[in-house]
Amino acid sequence: NPTLEHYTYYKASDLKDVVFEIHRLQFDVKDVAGNVSLKAIREKYSQQK
């Protein structure tokens, strides 16, 4: 993405591993009962607009 590179000096390929790790962490967050604690947030932002 040229805009990303222009403003941050990063290439998309430089951020690939970080993006995948953040994505993995989002789905691994659990509350003390072992339930996914971000279910409502994930459902809200995963819906097509």
Buried (B, 14 or more C-beta within 10 A) or exposed (E): EEEEEEEEEEEEEEEEEEEEEEEEEEEEEEEEEEEBEBEEEEEEEEEEE
